[in-house]
Amino acid sequence: MNRYLFAGIRCCIGAIKCSLLKLERGKDFSFKLPNLISPRTEITVDRLGKLYVGKMCRLRSGAKVRVRKNATVKIGENFSMSHNCMIVAWQKIEIGDNVQFGPGVLIYDHDHDYKDPGGLAAEKYKVSPISIGNNVWIGANVIVLRGSKIGDNCVIAAGTVIKGEYPENSLIYQKHEIVTRTIDYKGYR
């Protein structure tokens, strides 16, 4: 019973948040109801940024969506973003239908341009669009970097760093080498 009550409250909060954003951003923000958005979700759309959200979008607590000036984020239907995930767009990020993010997923369509003479303080970025296909499951703590294109029906294993193009129907993971050495305590004292 409580579960359904909380889901109903989240639907109302989601509708209120989306309605306020629609009033503020006008045609630069569109959404379809119902959506389940936690009260602890941050959605920021800068001037001239565009955010489009399909129905049944679920954003858990700590989730953040940031659309910067002149950037576009398109999120398909039946999208789920778990706790403490973040999407930051300086150019374009497109996410298909039936996509799920595990906790801690980070999506960035930009890198700092550290070669700029002003350094990081210059706030210059290299940007490339990101495309995530339909029916994609992205595991916990995955990082998707600029220029990535992930095909339909992919699974990305937890802790993977993604950059590049990946064909549909792929299982994507990184092999991490774990090194174990014996600690020599002789002569320590």
Buried (B, 14 or more C-beta within 10 A) or exposed (E): EEEEEEEEEBBEBBBEBBEEBBEEBEEBBBBEEBBBBBEBBEBEBBEEBBBBBBEBBBBBEBBBBBBBEBBBBBBBBBBBBBBBBBBBBBBBBBBBBBBBBBBBBBBBBBBBBEEBEEEEEEEBBBBBBBBBBBBBBBBBBBBBBBBBBBBBBBBBBBBBEBBEEBEEEBEBBEEEEEEEEEEEEEEEE
